[in-house]
């Protein structure tokens, strides 16, 4: 370790207005193993630093000249190196002079009578300090660069995750919500509706004779009809409603804060719009209709959980299709024996959920 600290290596820039004195000092340093560059004015120092990659500066100052400290400040201002140590050599290194030079930017103040060995030792100490400073700065820059890359990667990861989440919740053909999102949203909305005693309605849609459209006009035409039907649904609902594609030609709308009458108005308006719409595909006009079923909570008293709400909306949709299609059927329009039968059918096959009264009581305990 002592050999490492006693090794003279590096480039020293000597700034001295006296060329002969500068030459003697450079010879002395060169004989001790240092590389040297000399200039006669501080204004030339910045060019010398840029060209040579200086490790330390020796600045010769005359204490008799009042502008001596300003030379140090000017030298610091003209160099764009983050840290470059400076030794000032003066003929009168008294306390007042040392303070002035240190305040002006010098790292060391020595007198003319300094020995070559001590000067080399001070140069080595400053070069070691510069090396540690440069290493620390390089490490900081590397860390900053790494953090910048990590932030960019994290930002991209968040965008990718948001995109994946959108894709996982979106039907790729119609860009409506898919079954996964529909189930999750409905369960949460039903929980809020029950807690705050609000209304919640469900509209189930099915395109009538859609298989005939695919068979007669081809699947691309059928896909076009599905996308256009999705646009009709999205334009008809409120911002708070959720439109989802829940099957091949089956769609469902969740209507928060909407009772049976409001759901009926929604459904009839959509049914009329679809029946009057002409779908022109590849130069051919396709006419379609839709059947709609509806169930509402808590107006339909038999509904106790979101699964029953979906089941009963689907059953009213089937009844609308049985009545000749292009029809709307609400659960409260069915006779009571039929509704009781539908409830028994659901009770025999329904899954146990947190909405079940027994399970809810257990959770509260």
C-alpha positions in Angstrom: 0.0 0.0 0.0 2.9 2.4 0.8 4.4 1.7 -2.6 1.1 2.6 -4.2 0.8 5.9 -2.3 4.4 6.9 -3.0 4.2 6.4 -6.7 4.3 9.6 -8.7 1.9 9.4 -11.7 -0.4 11.8 -13.4 -0.3 15.0 -15.4 0.5 18.2 -13.7 -0.4 21.6 -15.3 2.0 24.4 -14.2 0.6 27.9 -14.5 3.4 30.5 -14.0 3.9 33.8 -15.7 7.7 33.3 -15.4 8.7 30.8 -18.1 12.2 30.1 -16.7 10.8 29.3 -13.2 8.1 27.2 -14.8 10.6 25.3 -16.8 12.7 24.5 -13.7 9.7 23.3 -11.8 8.6 21.1 -14.7 12.0 19.5 -15.0 12.0 18.8 -11.3 8.6 17.1 -11.5 9.5 15.2 -14.6 12.6 13.8 -12.9 10.3 12.6 -10.1 8.0 10.7 -12.5 5.3 13.2 -13.2 4.1 14.3 -16.6 3.9 18.1 -17.0 2.4 20.8 -19.2 3.1 24.5 -18.6 1.3 27.7 -19.6 2.2 31.3 -18.7 -1.3 32.6 -18.2 -4.5 31.2 -16.6 -6.4 32.1 -19.7 -4.5 29.3 -21.5 -5.3 26.8 -18.8 -8.7 25.7 -20.0 -7.4 24.8 -23.5 -4.5 22.9 -21.9 -6.9 21.0 -19.7 -9.2 20.0 -22.5 -6.3 18.8 -24.7 -4.3 16.9 -22.1 -6.6 15.6 -19.4 -4.9 17.3 -16.4 -4.9 15.6 -13.0 -3.7 18.5 -10.8 -2.8 22.2 -11.3 0.2 24.1 -9.8 -0.5 27.8 -9.8 2.2 30.2 -9.1 0.9 33.4 -7.5 2.6 36.6 -6.3 1.3 37.7 -3.0 2.3 41.3 -3.8 -0.3 41.4 -6.6 -3.8 42.0 -5.3 -5.4 40.2 -8.2 -3.8 36.9 -7.2 -6.9 35.4 -5.6 -9.0 36.4 -8.6 -6.6 34.2 -10.8 -7.8 31.2 -8.8 -11.5 32.1 -9.2 -11.0 32.7 -12.9 -9.2 29.4 -13.3 -12.0 27.5 -11.6 -14.6 29.2 -13.8 -12.8 28.4 -17.0 -12.4 24.7 -16.4 -15.4 22.4 -17.1 -13.8 19.5 -15.2 -16.1 18.4 -12.3 -13.2 18.4 -9.8 -9.6 19.5 -10.5 -7.3 20.1 -7.5 -5.1 23.2 -7.4 -1.9 23.8 -5.4 -1.0 27.5 -5.1 2.7 28.3 -4.6 3.3 31.7 -3.1 6.3 33.6 -1.7 4.5 34.6 1.5 2.3 31.7 2.8 1.2 33.6 5.9 -2.2 32.9 7.5 -4.0 35.8 5.8 -2.7 34.8 2.4 -3.6 31.2 2.9 -7.1 32.1 3.9 -7.5 34.3 0.8 -6.3 31.6 -1.5 -8.3 28.9 0.0 -11.4 31.0 -0.1 -10.7 31.7 -3.8 -10.7 28.0 -4.6 -7.2 26.6 -3.9 -6.9 23.1 -2.3 -3.4 23.6 -1.0 -1.2 26.6 -0.2 2.5 26.1 0.0 5.6 28.4 0.0 8.5 28.7 -2.3 10.7 26.9 0.2 8.7 23.6 -0.1 10.9 20.6 -0.7 10.5 18.5 -3.9 9.6 15.4 -1.8 6.9 17.3 0.1 5.5 18.8 -3.1 5.3 15.4 -4.6 3.6 14.0 -1.5 1.0 16.8 -1.6 0.5 16.2 -5.4 0.0 12.5 -4.7 -2.6 13.2 -2.0 -4.5 15.5 -4.3 -4.4 13.0 -7.2 -5.7 10.3 -4.8 -8.5 12.6 -3.8 -9.3 13.4 -7.4 -9.4 9.7 -8.2 -11.8 9.0 -5.4 -13.9 11.9 -6.5 -13.9 10.7 -10.1 -14.8 7.2 -9.1 -17.6 8.4 -6.9 -18.9 10.6 -9.7 -18.7 7.8 -12.2 -20.6 5.5 -9.8 -23.2 8.2 -9.3 -23.6 8.7 -13.1 -23.8 4.9 -13.5 -26.4 4.7 -10.8 -28.4 7.6 -12.3 -28.3 6.0 -15.7 -29.4 2.7 -14.2 -32.2 4.4 -12.3 -33.2 6.1 -15.5 -33.4 2.8 -17.3 -35.2 1.2 -14.4 -37.8 4.0 -14.4 -38.2 3.7 -18.2 -38.7 -0.1 -17.8 -41.1 0.4 -15.0 -43.1 2.9 -17.0 -43.2 0.6 -19.9 -44.1 -2.3 -17.6 -47.0 -0.3 -16.3 -48.2 0.5 -19.8 -47.9 -3.2 -20.8 -49.8 -4.3 -17.6 -52.5 -1.7 -18.3 -52.7 -3.0 -21.9 -52.8 -6.6 -20.8 -55.5 -5.8 -18.2 -57.5 -4.1 -20.9 -57.1 -7.0 -23.2 -58.0 -9.5 -20.5 -61.2 -7.6 -19.8 -62.2 -6.7 -23.4 -63.9 -8.7 -26.1 -61.4 -8.6 -29.1 -64.2 -8.4 -31.8 -66.6 -5.7 -30.4 -64.2 -4.1 -27.9 -66.9 -4.3 -25.3 -66.3 -5.7 -21.8 -66.0 -9.5 -21.7 -67.5 -12.1 -19.4 -64.6 -11.9 -16.9 -65.1 -8.2 -16.4 -68.9 -8.5 -16.4 -68.9 -11.1 -13.6 -66.5 -9.1 -11.5 -68.3 -5.8 -12.0 -71.7 -7.3 -11.3 -70.7 -8.9 -8.0 -69.2 -5.6 -6.8 -72.1 -3.5 -8.0 -74.6 -5.9 -6.4 -72.8 -5.7 -3.1 -72.9 -1.8 -3.2 -76.6 -1.9 -4.3 -77.6 -4.1 -1.5 -75.6 -2.2 1.1 -77.0 1.3 0.2 -80.5 0.1 -0.8 -80.2 1.1 -4.4 -81.7 -0.3 -7.6 -79.9 -2.5 -10.1 -81.3 -3.9 -13.4 -79.9 -6.2 -16.0 -80.8 -6.4 -19.7 -80.0 -9.6 -21.6 -79.9 -9.4 -25.4 -79.8 -12.0 -28.1 -79.7 -11.3 -31.9 -82.6 -13.2 -33.5 -81.7 -15.9 -36.1 -78.1 -14.9 -36.1 -77.0 -18.3 -37.3 -79.0 -17.7 -40.5 -77.0 -14.5 -41.1 -73.7 -16.4 -40.8 -75.0 -19.1 -43.0 -76.4 -16.8 -45.7 -73.8 -14.0 -45.7 -70.7 -15.5 -44.2 -69.0 -15.1 -40.9 -67.2 -11.8 -41.8 -70.7 -10.3 -42.4 -71.8 -11.7 -39.1 -68.8 -10.2 -37.3 -69.7 -6.8 -38.9 -73.2 -7.0 -37.6 -72.0 -7.9 -34.1 -69.6 -4.9 -34.1 -72.3 -2.5 -35.3 -74.8 -3.9 -32.7 -72.2 -3.2 -30.0 -71.9 0.4 -31.2 -75.7 0.7 -30.9 -75.6 -0.5 -27.3 -72.7 1.7 -26.3 -74.5 4.8 -27.7 -77.7 4.0 -25.9 -76.4 3.7 -22.4 -75.2 6.0 -19.7 -71.6 6.5 -18.6 -72.2 4.5 -15.5 -73.6 1.5 -17.3 -71.5 -1.5 -18.4 -72.1 -3.2 -21.8 -70.6 -6.7 -22.2 -70.5 -9.4 -24.8 -71.4 -12.5 -22.8 -71.7 -15.0 -25.6 -71.5 -15.4 -29.4 -74.5 -13.2 -30.2 -75.4 -12.5 -26.6 -74.9 -9.2 -24.9 -75.7 -7.9 -21.4 -76.1 -4.4 -20.0 -75.7 -3.7 -16.2 -77.8 -0.7 -15.2 -76.8 0.7 -11.8 -79.4 2.9 -10.1 -82.1 1.8 -12.6 -85.4 0.2 -11.7 -87.6 -2.0 -13.8 -89.4 0.9 -15.6 -86.2 2.6 -16.5 -84.7 -0.7 -17.8 -87.9 -1.2 -19.9 -87.4 2.2 -21.5 -83.8 1.4 -22.2 -84.7 -1.9 -23.8 -87.5 -0.7 -25.9 -85.5 2.2 -27.3 -82.6 -0.2 -28.2 -85.0 -2.8 -29.7 -86.6 -0.2 -31.9 -83.3 1.2 -33.0 -82.0 -2.2 -34.0 -85.2 -3.2 -35.9 -85.1 0.1 -37.9 -81.4 -0.2 -38.7 -80.2 -1.5 -42.1 -76.9 -3.2 -41.9 -75.2 -2.9 -45.3 -72.4 -5.4 -45.6 -70.5 -5.9 -48.9 -73.3 -4.2 -50.8 -76.0 -6.3 -49.2 -78.6 -5.1 -46.8 -79.1 -7.3 -43.7 -82.1 -6.8 -41.4 -81.9 -8.1 -37.8 -83.9 -7.9 -34.6 -83.1 -8.5 -31.0 -84.9 -10.2 -28.1 -84.4 -8.7 -24.7 -85.0 -9.9 -21.1 -84.8 -7.9 -17.9 -84.6 -8.5 -14.2 -84.3 -5.9 -11.4 -83.2 -5.8 -7.8 -84.8 -5.3 -5.3 -88.0 -4.8 -7.2 -88.1 -8.5 -8.1 -88.2 -9.8 -4.5 -86.9 -13.3 -5.3 -83.5 -12.1 -6.3 -81.0 -12.5 -3.5 -77.6 -12.6 -5.3 -76.1 -11.5 -8.7 -76.2 -15.1 -10.1 -79.9 -15.2 -9.6 -80.2 -11.7 -11.3 -78.3 -13.1 -14.3 -80.3 -16.3 -14.4 -83.7 -14.6 -14.3 -82.7 -12.1 -16.9 -81.6 -15.0 -19.2 -84.9 -16.8 -18.5 -87.0 -13.7 -19.4 -84.9 -13.4 -22.6 -85.8 -17.0 -23.5 -89.4 -16.2 -22.9 -89.2 -13.2 -25.2 -87.8 -15.4 -28.0 -90.5 -17.9 -27.4 -93.1 -15.1 -27.9 -91.9 -14.6 -31.4 -88.6 -12.7 -31.1 -88.1 -8.9 -31.5 -89.7 -8.8 -28.1 -89.0 -7.4 -24.6 -89.9 -9.4 -21.5 -89.5 -8.2 -17.9 -89.5 -10.6 -15.0 -92.4 -8.7 -13.4 -94.5 -9.4 -16.5 -94.4 -13.1 -15.9 -97.1 -14.8 -13.9 -96.3 -15.8 -10.3 -96.3 -19.6 -10.7 -93.7 -19.3 -13.6 -91.5 -17.1 -11.4 -91.7 -19.5 -8.5 -90.8 -22.4 -10.9 -87.8 -20.4 -12.2 -86.7 -19.7 -8.6 -86.9 -23.4 -7.7 -84.9 -24.3 -10.7 -82.2 -21.9 -9.8 -82.1 -22.9 -6.1 -81.4 -26.5 -7.0 -78.4 -25.6 -9.1 -77.0 -22.3 -7.8 -73.5 -22.1 -6.3 -73.0 -21.1 -2.7 -71.7 -17.5 -2.5 -71.1 -14.7 0.0 -74.6 -13.4 -0.8 -76.2 -16.6 0.6 -77.8 -15.5 3.9 -76.2 -18.3 6.0 -72.7 -17.6 4.7 -73.2 -13.9 5.3 -74.2 -14.5 8.9 -71.1 -16.7 9.4 -68.8 -14.0 8.0 -70.3 -11.4 10.3 -69.7 -13.5 13.3 
